[in-house]
């Protein structure tokens, strides 16, 4: 569900890219056809965005949206969704001008991605007594892997699993509880989220290694090539100046790192 909108003027944005390089003039008419840059953020990915105690959104994606709006000289309107898939659907319908998504080939058929700004690790959680030791051992017959439907890692597992059974669940279903209740042998999720579960729940552990490294990028509606190109240059500058790495550290985004610079 979409939460009430909050309008943020560019003048109110206090975040800046220290030592930033000069970007070409922003294609503001293509970035924000309505005159306001409408950006979808979500709190379903706790590594990159979450609700503060005040109820406001905070996190890496919010910092990037505010900084990009400031660089473009545009007022910013954040639209908040509960999950990445809801944000993606809003962008695909043309209701917003940009969002933040894990790169996924099936999504790229409906939206256009910038270069990646961050890479996230996806891991497996199991009961403490599980015979499985590493992520490479999980893809075997008789193993049920629970994952949130339409999460970037769930979309990947649909293609990648050879022998294990993928149990896709709605966003409001607790996949760790499924493991503890014996309804699945493995829970899939972002490493940071899985680490939090291990620290607060007895009787579970992470498997050794990660089953995928997820590229996260900004995305725009199909056909807005100038907007995509300018945002890609903004993303590369954010990585080059250290803004991206600083944002990840500031928000405690464990299990994430700034994506490598693109040639």
HELIX and SHEET records of a PDB file:
HELIX    1   1 UNK A   10  UNK A   12  5                                   3    
HELIX    2   2 UNK A   28  UNK A   31  1                                   4    
HELIX    3   3 UNK A   60  UNK A   72  1                                  13    
HELIX    4   4 UNK A   84  UNK A   92  1                                   9    
HELIX    5   5 UNK A  105  UNK A  108  1                                   4    
HELIX    6   6 UNK A  135  UNK A  137  5                                   3    
HELIX    7   7 UNK A  152  UNK A  160  1                                   9    
HELIX    8   8 UNK A  175  UNK A  180  1                                   6    
HELIX    9   9 UNK A  191  UNK A  200  1                                  10    
HELIX   10  10 UNK A  225  UNK A  240  1                                  16    
HELIX   11  11 UNK A  243  UNK A  250  1                                   8    
SHEET    1   A 9 UNK A   6  UNK A   8  0                                        
SHEET    2   A 9 UNK A  75  UNK A  81 -1                                        
SHEET    3   A 9 UNK A  36  UNK A  42  1                                        
SHEET    4   A 9 UNK A  98  UNK A 102  1                                        
SHEET    5   A 9 UNK A 212  UNK A 221 -1                                        
SHEET    6   A 9 UNK A 111  UNK A 127 -1                                        
SHEET    7   A 9 UNK A 186  UNK A 190 -1                                        
SHEET    8   A 9 UNK A 144  UNK A 148  1                                        
SHEET    9   A 9 UNK A 165  UNK A 169  1                                        
SHEET    1   B 7 UNK A   6  UNK A   8  0                                        
SHEET    2   B 7 UNK A  75  UNK A  81 -1                                        
SHEET    3   B 7 UNK A  36  UNK A  42  1                                        
SHEET    4   B 7 UNK A  98  UNK A 102  1                                        
SHEET    5   B 7 UNK A 212  UNK A 221 -1                                        
SHEET    6   B 7 UNK A 111  UNK A 127 -1                                        
SHEET    7   B 7 UNK A 204  UNK A 206 -1                                        
SHEET    1   C 7 UNK A   6  UNK A   8  0                                        
SHEET    2   C 7 UNK A  75  UNK A  81 -1                                        
SHEET    3   C 7 UNK A  36  UNK A  42  1                                        
SHEET    4   C 7 UNK A  98  UNK A 102  1                                        
SHEET    5   C 7 UNK A 212  UNK A 221 -1                                        
SHEET    6   C 7 UNK A 111  UNK A 127 -1                                        
SHEET    7   C 7 UNK A 256  UNK A 258 -1                                        
SHEET    1   D 2 UNK A  50  UNK A  51  0                                        
SHEET    2   D 2 UNK A  57  UNK A  58 -1                                        
END                                                                             
